[in-house]
């Protein structure tokens, strides 16, 4: 899978026509992302709220999973649960599915 993605990216960069097409599609999105990033990074309060809220959400989900496991006489350490939940969300978010929808949204 990784090799196939690398080959596709290499092909897109090697062929001038594909490179121009990719640049024309990606450039507006990169500008939007950069503008949003600058806006959030310029306000320490927004940055703390964004990072803190994301971490708190992951922590609450991991704690709920830990409590659920303990209800069935099993347990895992909280850092392990946080890593597993983060990786599951990350992999689910980047996995492609037909129609341009992510795996998480398709559920």
C-alpha positions as CSV (number, residue, x, y, z in Angstrom):
1,X,0.0,0.0,0.0
2,X,2.8,2.4,1.0
3,X,4.8,1.5,-2.1
4,X,1.8,2.0,-4.4
5,X,1.2,5.4,-2.8
6,X,4.9,6.3,-3.3
7,X,4.8,5.2,-6.9
8,X,1.7,7.4,-7.6
9,X,3.2,10.4,-5.9
10,X,6.5,9.8,-7.8
11,X,4.6,9.5,-11.1
12,X,2.6,12.7,-10.4
13,X,5.9,14.6,-9.7
14,X,7.7,13.2,-12.7
15,X,5.1,14.0,-15.3
16,X,4.8,17.7,-15.9
17,X,1.2,17.6,-16.9
18,X,0.2,15.6,-13.7
19,X,2.4,17.9,-11.6
20,X,0.6,21.0,-12.9
21,X,-2.8,19.3,-12.3
22,X,-1.8,18.3,-8.7
23,X,-0.5,21.8,-8.0
24,X,-3.6,23.5,-9.3
25,X,-5.8,21.3,-7.1
26,X,-3.7,21.4,-4.0
27,X,-2.6,25.1,-4.0
28,X,-6.0,26.6,-2.9
29,X,-6.4,24.0,-0.2
30,X,-2.9,24.6,1.1
31,X,-3.6,28.4,1.2
32,X,-6.8,27.8,3.2
33,X,-5.1,25.5,5.6
34,X,-2.2,27.9,6.1
35,X,-4.6,30.8,6.7
36,X,-6.5,28.9,9.3
37,X,-3.3,27.8,11.0
38,X,-2.0,31.4,11.1
39,X,-5.3,32.5,12.7
40,X,-5.2,29.8,15.4
41,X,-1.5,30.2,16.0
42,X,-1.8,34.0,16.4
43,X,-4.1,33.5,19.4
44,X,-2.6,31.5,22.3
45,X,-6.1,31.2,23.8
46,X,-7.4,29.5,20.6
47,X,-4.4,27.3,20.4
48,X,-4.8,26.1,24.1
49,X,-8.5,25.6,23.5
50,X,-7.9,23.5,20.4
51,X,-5.1,21.3,21.7
52,X,-6.5,21.1,25.2
53,X,-10.0,20.2,24.0
54,X,-8.7,17.6,21.6
55,X,-6.5,16.0,24.4
56,X,-9.4,16.1,26.9
57,X,-11.7,14.4,24.4
58,X,-9.2,11.6,23.8
59,X,-8.7,11.3,27.6
60,X,-12.4,11.0,28.3
61,X,-12.9,8.4,25.6
62,X,-10.0,6.4,26.9
63,X,-11.3,6.6,30.5
64,X,-14.7,5.4,29.4
65,X,-13.1,2.5,27.6
66,X,-11.1,1.7,30.7
67,X,-14.2,1.7,32.9
68,X,-16.0,-0.5,30.3
69,X,-13.1,-3.0,30.4
70,X,-13.1,-3.0,34.2
71,X,-16.8,-3.9,34.1
72,X,-15.9,-7.1,32.4
73,X,-13.0,-7.8,34.8
74,X,-10.3,-6.8,32.3
75,X,-8.0,-3.8,32.2
76,X,-5.4,-1.9,30.2
77,X,-3.2,1.0,31.2
78,X,-4.5,4.4,30.3
79,X,-1.5,5.4,28.1
80,X,-2.0,2.2,26.1
81,X,-5.7,3.0,25.6
82,X,-4.9,6.6,24.5
83,X,-2.3,5.4,21.9
84,X,-4.7,2.7,20.6
85,X,-7.6,5.2,20.3
86,X,-5.4,7.8,18.6
87,X,-4.0,5.3,16.1
88,X,-7.5,3.9,15.3
89,X,-8.8,7.4,14.7
90,X,-5.8,8.3,12.6
91,X,-6.0,5.2,10.4
92,X,-9.7,5.5,10.1
93,X,-9.4,9.1,9.0
94,X,-6.8,8.5,6.3
95,X,-8.2,5.2,4.9
96,X,-9.9,5.8,1.5
97,X,-13.3,4.5,0.7
98,X,-15.5,4.8,-2.5
99,X,-17.2,8.2,-3.1
100,X,-14.5,10.3,-1.4
101,X,-15.9,9.7,2.1
102,X,-13.6,8.6,4.9
103,X,-14.0,5.3,6.6
104,X,-15.1,7.0,9.8
105,X,-17.8,9.0,8.0
106,X,-19.1,5.9,6.1
107,X,-20.0,4.0,9.3
